[in-house]
Amino acid sequence: MKRWLLVGLLAFLGLGLAQQRGGAITIAIQTEPAAWDPTQVAGADISRVVYDNVLQGLVKRNPKGEIVPSLASRWVVSNSGLTYTFTLRQGVKFHDGSDFTAQDVLAKFNRARNPDTRASGHLRPDLYRDIANITSPNPSTVVFSLRQPNNDFLFILSRPESLIGPRQRPLAEQRVQPIGTGPFRFAGWERGVAVRLERNPNYYVQGLPYLDRVNFRFLGDGDAQLAGLRAGDLDVIAYSLLPENAVVLSRDSNFKVFSGSATAEAVAGFNNSRPPFNDVRVRRAITLATNKDELIQGAMLGYGTKIGSMRSPGEACYVDLSNFNAYNPDEARRLLAEAGFTNQNPLRFTFNLAAEFPYERRIGEALVAQLNKLGPLQVTIQVTDFNTWIQRVFSQADYAMTIIGHVEANDIGNYANPRYYWRYNNPRFQQLFTQYLRAPNQTKACEALAAAQRLLAEDAASVWVMSLPALGAYRARIQNWPDGFLTPAISVAEVWVRQ
Amino acid sequence: MFAYSLRRLGFALVTLWLATLLVFGALLLIPGNPAQAILGIDATPADLEALEARLGLDKPPVERYLNWLGGVLRGDLGQSIRYERPISELIVARLGITLPIVVASLLLATFIAVPLGILAARRAGSPVDLAVSLGALLGIVLPSFWVGLMFIYIFIVWLKLPLPTSFPIGGWENPERALAALVLPVLTVGLASASFLVRLVRGSVLEVLHQDYIRTARAKGLSERVVLYKHALRNAALPVVTVLGLEFASLLIATVVVETVFGIPGLGSLSLTAISARDYPLVQGVVLVIAAFIVLMNLLVDLLYGLLDPRVSYA
């Protein structure tokens, strides 16, 4: 009874706020990717534009981070956890007019799991390693058989790498003009300026999308973004609004500022394999010398959430460890002294920063200032461009300490990879992560993941400074903007404009 | 004159060849590679190798350099790695935006700086001179990204002039809007350039006014107007023309900052993208084009010298 009342009330309110069709909006994003097919090229800004707007997969992550149906209307997982049976949506067409069929799904995942990336042009065959085979018993069903249970399998299918295009589409063309089944078709890419999306008139969800056109404009400079928004050339700054600009805009009724929960963690990583950071006392000392509250207030003006391990509050199985290894400079000095570093004989090292990322850069600079205040630490900052950072820090692990935002959801598994740039090698953690992946049910999986988060915190494998917000702003006439950002997308299917 | 021109041309070609060597060598030295920029941070070494092979980056540097140089000699700058487009096409499109900015800015700078500089020189030491010098100093020390942002706030946000803050999507398809988008960038670059130029004009006019031949001209009883315009300015113009020529070339690069602030897809922002993506062929192409402009401007300045000063001979 209550439920019906609620539905009636919502319908009534809906009449007053009828969605209007039509209009165009321009959204600022920070960087221009090299191409637009996330199966061939990595980069967060690719999926921000195309994920669920242009290209779709069997399942997707909604703004709350839940895995929901997309091209598959439903699915069944066998008790063994080894068979996933998907029922495909019927009557779906790609933007080029061809039908979406089970054959497209088979072609896509057979290409994805081909270990020969040179032949497949697909980025991450490792993600699909657990697939034993894929079959289609009838045109509306696709069955995945796994070699071993994998609790992340649906999550993997919701990743940008799992988006599905027409099987005949040449890869070189899909790179520059992706064709999918989404609410918008990719209308054009003006290099250096913007990407244009236009409404897909044949979209299978009745009435969607509301907008006729959406432009994603590449504007790297935060102040130029603000000027464009204020002057009316931009309608939305999607995620990279600077905190001080957020404060200014929030006082103006023409704009709405939003700070969505996101999946990005600012991780100040150590090279765990090298002295002095192979010593847990040193890693803990540096965590204890980090005043996270002050960093959130000082560098981010309060926009950010304190965390204590490699997970953000919005994600499943989150354990709040934000007060584990809480700020304690005396204990930090004691531990450093134990490890042999004092004011007379300080620990000297270089902290690497990538110049392109405003949040990470300002947090990193403030963090280094805090560490240097302690006494037994003498940290120097080295700023390089991102490409140099990738080569030196990320690929060769030729560094002591650094900071970067890890945008991807559910990425704690990177600590299970001893070759990852943190060079964290703990068999106990690897065991816990495997336990999580192979767990027979969600409860067991979460238990393993909780233990894994705790172990990382005890080990002080990195300093998890904060969960970064998706900080943005839009003009007040934009309606239904998704304020949650626990998805790889800036999803605009249900956004509309009040005329 | 002919022999001189030929020698100058040869000199220009050697300069360009040295520029190709320099940019190729510099790119070998900086860390990072385009394959990593494309594949992202999760790429495995095998993926990287495969892409490097596809891009031809696995070949020895000498072979890559000769291939590139061979292409350039045939008029082919190659493909951009990042944009997967012919480089010449990208550069021509970007020059179509940056060249108008540079030319208009230099015209604006000349129109402001020459009269103001002459005025300041004629009344050296007066309050007018002081005001001009202070204004010029201000224009030089204020960073252009800040000036550009202030212009956006003053002219667009406060005064609500119908100017876009960034180059329109669709570009020159909508010429009115595109031109409107260039007003503030031209003002920003033009004023900065004028500040620099006005001191030069003032200085060289002042120097000429102290020369013996001016004193002679005045002693002959010529009017101050004739002295200034027939005798002084012609000589004062020499250093100004030299600097204008070089300024033209350096503005091609200086627009990077202004193009960032105003979201303009010009040559400056193209070179920035090319470098940060380690798009080697694109960086080489852009540098070559800019070097060609510099060499060409130098050549023009040299030839103009002869017109302005008959004493310069082409022996």
Interface residues (C-beta under 8 A of the other chain):
Chain A: T26 E32 A34 A35 V41 A42 G43 T117 R118 L123 R124 D126 A172 R175 V176 E190 R191 G192 V193 A194 R196 N215 R217 L219 G220 D221 D223 A224 A227 G228 R230 A231 D233 E356 D385 F386 N387 T388 I390 Q391 R392 F394 S395
Chain B: I30 P31 G32 N33 Q36 A37 I38 L39 G40 I41 D42 A43 T44 A46 D47 A50 A53 R54 I81 R82 Y83 E84 R85 L90 R94 F145 L149 I152 Y153 I156 V157 P164 T165 S166 F167 I169 G170 G171 T260 V261 F262 G263 P265 S269 L270 T273 S276 A277 R278
